[in-house]
Amino acid sequence: MKLVRGAWKILVGIKDFLVLAFMLLFFAGLFALLSHRPNRAAIREGALVVALDGTLSEQPEQTDPLAQLGGSRAARQQRLRDVVRALDTARTDTRVKAVVLDLDRFLGGYPSAVREVAEATGRVRASGKPVLAYATAYTDDSYAIAANASEVWVNPQGGAMFAGPGGTQLYYKGLIDKLGVTTHVYKVGKFKSAVEPYMRSDMSPEAREANEALNGALFAQWREAVAKARPKARIADYLTKPDEVIAAAHGDIAASNLAYGLVDKTGGRLEFGRRVAEIVGAPTGRPAGNFKSIRMADWVAANPVPKTGDAIGVLTVAGEIVDGKAGPGSAGGDTVSALLLKGLAEKNLKALVVRVDSPGGSAMASEQIRQAILQAKAQGLPVVVSMGSLAASGGYWVSTAGDAIFAQPDTITGSIGIFGVLPSFENSLAKIGVTTDGVRSTPLSGQPDVMGGINPVTDRILQSVIENGYSRFVNLVAQSRKLTPQRVDEIGQGRVWVGGIAHQLKLVDRFGGLDDAVAEAARRAKLDPAKVHPLFLEREPSPWMQFLASLTSDDQPEDDWADQPAGEDVYTRIAGERRALVAQALGDARRLALGGSVQARCLECMGMGPAVGRTEDKTLLEYVMRRIGL
């Protein structure tokens, strides 16, 4: 008994210790969270460090802090409007003596998002404030932003190289045939290439025509923007004969960048930090290479969105549109519609702006969101749509509810078309000696039968459903854009358009960003645009999640500039992007194969954005093997 009592005391002691440790950790984190709330008076003079680690996103996904505790690390996402607001407010604030763009770990963004940050950077430079950009290796996206800086630095071991839009797409037809999988594809639209990976081994002529036009337009806009920001840079040779240019510099990419005027100076983080310290001053007691700095997170928190005047609701439809509920970064039909209906009931909204940044997804969820937007119109609120980087397929479906549509010249939109994909495995099972049989009372008994095969009757019904959905989509666009269904069908067919062409086709009304859409919504509500403020209808993370995030955050203070890890060189960056592109493509294939509803999705749009893979993505092969039980 003494042994049992002793063991019990030990267990009670361990329990008490763990409870005490947890309580201490909780209150220490809570104190850190509360004490870290910056205010304008607490911001000291220095350089605003805009560290674009990860990707640009309209609505960053909510990361799992517990997964981070386990060592898992997802690519970071920077909220686009926060970055733009940080740059715009820094332009006129005397405490910001310079702006530093840390692009060492920037993974990119869609063309429209990158352009918004680039233009905001240009506005700071035009105000007369020094803007200094640094990276070990520049890509198309990072250089589009850096070109607007007054000083562009590159690490001597790195350099700038440009690939332009485009690349390879994975096609699964050969794999599907080898596995014996029968892919039943139901679609409308000769340009709806989202289903081509299951039907073909290469790109169709229609898809090639559309993609060449889209890539050509985006690349032309990129070249024009870079030339405008840095007119003396001889970038044409880098785009047409990069091998000759780099070989002439004996393989020294950074030296060739300097000779051709793409960058102003070469140097490591230490040399760059010293240069910034010459402008803004060095902090007392810090190692060489550091400078007086302002963290972007602190600056954004100290410069919140104004809340004076009447409220214009802003509903964000960002990421893949999915059925049911979803967290930030995905547009769940239930979640987005509930946020809007709650805002209409509880907030005194004078108008509504729908910010769309989505390649589409579930047609049912898209219609659910559109119906919620129509409730705002039923209450007499003007509705203006603001297209971000993407508003394609289901994203355009949602946009048809607007009274007016704003887009950017490089917004990717259109893709008016729908599809459905159902695999069946009767041939795969036959290869391992498994067959199916049964009794059927009607042609639809047991259908769609993914194990025994989908019969022609079911095929015809499902194709009819898709055609009906496409007709509905076309009519929605025709009514909202005041076009005939025949004209919409001509410019539809699943084809993707760049914003400039979409404006000519009357798919959008005007060029402009979110602020322009808010101002237009105010005018339509007969309000002074200068006396309104945007009210974002988003669900804030719970205090508990914020607390956990604060404990797992790997942010480092920007005044430790010289201590930051070095960025990736050209070889590492290229290899990482290729791996990420493959992972992303395989993830797209898995999501399509698992899709359980009619899809209004633009698959080719995903290749226009940052090449960042997801650790949870599985290959199509793994999916098939799991479905057939191997």
Secondary structure, DSSP 4 states (H G I P E B T S, - for coil): -HHHHHHHHHHHHHHHHHHHHHHHHHHHHHHHHHHT---GGGPPSEEEEEE--EEEESS-----HHHHHTT--PPPEEEHHHHHHHHHHHHH-TTEEEEEEE-TTEEE--HHHHHHHHHHHHHHHHTT--EEEEEEEE-HHHHHHHTTSSEEEEEEEEEE----S-------HHHHHHHTPEEEEEE--TT-GGGHHHH-SS--HHHHHHHHHHHHHHHHHHHHHHHHH-TT---HHHHH-HHHHHHHTTT-HHHHHHHTTS-SEE--HHHHHHHHHHHH---TTPPTT---EEEHHHHHHHSPPP--SEEEEEEEEES-EESS---TTSEEHHHHHHHHHHHHHHS-EEEEEEEEEE-EEEHHHHHHHHHHHHHHHHTT--EEEEEEEEEETHHHHHHTT-SEEEE-TT-EEE----EEEEEE-HHHHHHTT-------SSTTTT-S-TTT---HHHHHHHHHHHHHHHHHHHHHHHHHHT--HHHHHHH-TT-EEEHHHHHHTTS--EE--HHHHHHHHHHHTT--GGGEEEEE--PPPPHHHHHHHHHH-----TT-GGGSPP---HHHHHHHHHHHHHHHHHHHHHHHHH--S-EEE-HHHHTTS-----TT---HHHHHHHHTT-
